[in-house]
Amino acid sequence: MHRARARQGFNLVELMIAVSIIGILCAIAIPAFGVAVARSKTGESSNTLGAMFKAAATYYAGERGDQGMTGSVAVYCTVDDGGPVPVMPGSQKQVVPVDTSMRAIGMTIGDPVYYSYGLITASGTGSCGNSPNNSNLYTFYANGDLDGDGTFSTFELAVGTDASNQVYHARAITVFKETE
């Protein structure tokens, strides 16, 4: 009688096919993973721009009193242009230095960040007693260079006031070169 030999292990062709399949999967997955990581880093900018808006809205509606005066005066105030902080974004996180305008609205960023942040007003300087229906009160922005190639991705949030002088922001953040 003829006895069948028990099969032991894989032959060379089977191993080559398995290695080829793994190589193809890696070639697809690694770039997709890089894009996913870059997109996760962009979430920082949306959160920070939202926090800047909330701080500026609170500052805008807050009553101000000058030293030595009784009662409150001058509401609907904006601050001077501020930022960018840090001055140059990079591929590594950086500590955010103190910015006078951001501190004035009560905005501080305690953790290191990938993006540099700033705010722009229509006039470049802060003022009080701003009128309603101003569609260009602030533009908050975040610039990033996640891959370190010198090309920035930019996120902007436009802020204005309505007929009752309440602060509002655009429905969406404007994005230029999201994962650059």
C-alpha positions in Angstrom: 0.0 0.0 0.0 1.0 3.4 -0.8 1.1 5.8 2.2 0.4 9.5 1.6 3.0 11.7 3.0 1.8 14.3 5.5 2.2 17.8 4.2 4.7 19.9 6.1 4.6 23.7 5.7 4.1 25.9 2.6 5.8 25.7 -0.7 7.8 28.6 -2.2 5.0 29.7 -4.5 2.4 29.9 -1.7 4.8 32.0 0.4 5.5 34.4 -2.5 1.8 34.9 -3.1 1.2 35.6 0.6 4.1 38.1 0.7 2.8 39.8 -2.5 -0.7 40.2 -1.0 0.7 41.7 2.1 2.9 44.1 0.1 -0.2 45.3 -1.9 -2.2 45.8 1.2 0.6 47.9 2.8 1.0 50.0 -0.4 -2.7 50.9 -0.1 -2.9 51.3 3.7 0.2 53.3 4.5 -0.7 56.4 2.4 -4.3 56.2 3.6 -3.1 56.1 7.2 -1.0 59.2 6.5 -4.0 61.1 5.2 -6.0 60.0 8.2 -3.4 61.2 10.6 -3.2 64.6 8.9 -7.0 64.9 9.0 -7.0 64.1 12.7 -4.5 66.9 13.3 -6.7 69.4 11.4 -9.4 68.9 14.0 -7.3 71.0 16.3 -7.9 74.1 14.1 -11.7 73.7 14.1 -11.8 73.4 17.9 -9.5 76.4 18.5 -11.3 78.6 16.0 -14.6 77.8 17.7 -13.1 78.7 21.1 -11.8 82.0 19.7 -15.3 82.8 18.4 -16.9 82.1 21.8 -14.3 84.2 23.6 -14.7 87.1 21.1 -18.5 87.0 21.3 -18.4 87.2 25.1 -15.9 90.1 24.9 -18.0 91.9 22.3 -21.2 91.8 24.4 -19.5 92.5 27.8 -19.8 95.8 29.5 -16.7 97.9 30.0 -16.0 100.4 32.8 -13.1 102.9 32.7 -11.1 103.4 35.9 -12.7 105.9 38.2 -16.1 105.9 36.4 -19.3 104.7 38.0 -21.5 102.3 36.1 -20.6 100.6 32.9 -19.9 102.1 29.5 -19.0 101.2 26.0 -20.3 97.8 24.9 -19.8 96.0 21.6 -16.1 96.1 21.7 -13.5 94.5 19.4 -9.7 94.1 19.9 -6.8 94.9 17.7 -5.5 92.4 15.1 -3.6 89.6 16.8 -1.3 86.8 15.9 -0.2 84.7 14.3 0.9 82.8 17.3 3.2 80.9 17.1 4.7 82.9 14.3 5.5 80.0 12.0 3.6 76.7 12.1 5.6 73.5 11.7 5.2 69.8 11.4 5.8 69.5 15.2 3.7 70.9 18.0 4.8 74.3 19.4 4.0 76.2 22.6 1.8 79.2 22.0 3.3 82.5 23.3 1.1 85.2 24.8 -0.7 87.5 22.4 -2.1 90.7 23.6 -5.3 90.6 21.5 -6.0 87.0 22.2 -5.5 87.6 25.9 -7.8 90.6 25.8 -10.8 88.5 24.6 -9.9 85.9 27.2 -8.4 83.4 24.8 -5.4 81.3 25.9 -4.1 78.1 24.4 -2.4 76.1 27.0 -1.4 73.0 25.1 1.2 72.9 22.3 -0.4 73.2 18.8 0.4 72.3 15.1 -1.2 75.5 13.8 -0.6 79.3 14.2 -3.7 81.3 15.1 -4.7 84.9 14.7 -7.5 87.3 14.2 -8.1 90.1 11.8 -10.5 93.0 12.1 -11.8 95.2 9.3 -9.9 98.3 10.6 -7.0 96.5 12.2 -7.6 98.2 15.5 -10.1 97.5 18.3 -13.0 99.8 19.0 -16.1 100.0 21.1 -19.6 101.0 20.2 -19.7 99.0 17.0 -22.9 99.2 15.0 -25.2 96.2 14.1 -25.3 94.5 10.7 -21.5 94.4 10.4 -20.6 91.4 8.2 -16.9 91.9 8.7 -16.3 92.1 12.4 -13.5 89.5 12.6 -11.8 86.8 10.6 -10.2 84.1 12.8 -7.6 82.0 11.0 -5.3 79.0 11.5 -2.3 78.3 9.3 -0.6 74.9 9.4 2.3 73.2 7.7 1.7 69.6 8.8 4.2 68.0 6.4 6.9 70.7 6.8 7.2 71.6 3.1 6.6 75.3 3.5 3.1 75.2 2.0 0.3 76.2 4.4 -3.1 74.9 4.9 -5.5 77.7 6.0 -8.7 77.6 8.0 -10.8 80.8 8.3 -13.9 81.6 10.3 -15.8 84.8 9.4 -17.6 86.7 12.1 -20.2 89.4 11.9 -23.1 91.0 13.8 -26.8 90.9 13.0 -29.6 93.5 13.2 -29.7 93.2 17.0 -25.9 93.5 17.2 -25.5 89.8 18.3 -22.3 88.2 17.1 -22.6 85.3 14.6 -20.2 83.2 12.6 -20.3 81.8 9.1 -22.0 78.4 8.7 -18.7 76.7 7.9 -15.0 77.2 8.3 -13.4 78.1 4.9 -10.6 75.6 4.2 -7.7 76.0 1.8 -5.4 73.0 1.2 -6.8 71.0 4.2 -4.0 68.5 4.7 -1.1 70.3 3.2 
